[in-house]
Amino acid sequence: MPKSPILLTDEIKPPPALIRAGIEALPAIVRAHSERASRRFTEFFTASIRNRNTRIAYARAVNQFFDWCDKFCIEPCNLQWSFGQPT
């Protein structure tokens, strides 16, 4: 069964597998960074993690992390500085 393409618009609609994992929308930091970042974030949760329980646990942790970033006004450039320049 072919996978449906990820349609990138101003509001990126996450695929059903991402929604089932508990991520209703892509975090603002990911959306603001780049189209590639949005695509990789989605691919990580939908292709890399096969176990449903692991995917849900990771989604919960990621949601908590991005909520923390929002609470303390952490910007994408600050994350890039913390984790190193992308290649």
Buried (B, 14 or more C-beta within 10 A) or exposed (E): EEEEEBEBEEEBEBBEBBBBBBBEEBBEBBBEBEEEBBBEBBEBBBEEBEEEEEBBBBBEEBBEBBEEBEEEEBEBEEBEEEEEEEE
